[in-house]
């Protein structure tokens, strides 16, 4: 049940900040690698989540 709380909190935060994040990501004056930063953070978070889950 504890993991579900974190997931719900993460989804709520993502829902709240998604318009700002999307605007930041597609800004034409920004760096080309901005969308890849988001995906890289998602992959790293998933890696840590799964590695932590294996040790429990």
N, C-alpha and C positions, 0 to 999 in steps of 0.2 A: 504494500500500500504506500510505503514511503517513496518508492520510485515513481509512482503515479503522480504524487504531489509535485515532484520536481518537473515531471513532463508537462503537467498542466500549467505550472508556473512559467516554464520556458515557452510554451505555446502562447500564453497570455502576453508575455513580454514581446515575443515576436510579432504578435498581432498588433500591439500598440505601436511599436517602433517600425513596422514594415513600410509605411509611407515615407518616413524620413530616410530610412535606409535605402529604399528603392530610388528616391530622388538623388541621394548622394552617389549611388552606384552608377546611374546613367547620366550624370552631369558631364556635358561635353568638354568642359575645361579640366576635368579630373584625369587621373592617370588611367592608362589602358588596363591595368591589372586589378582594378578595384573589384570587379565581379569575382575574380579568382581568389581574392582574399576572403570573401564570404564563404566560398566553397571550401577553401583550405581550412578555415576555422571549424566548419561543420565536420569535415573529415577527421580533424584532430580531436574534436569533442567526442565523436563516435568511437574513435580508437580508445580514448581513455575510459569511456563508459564501458566498452566491451572488455577491456583488459582488467578493469576493476571488478566487473561482474564474474569473470573466470576465477578470481582469487577468493570469492566469497563462498 
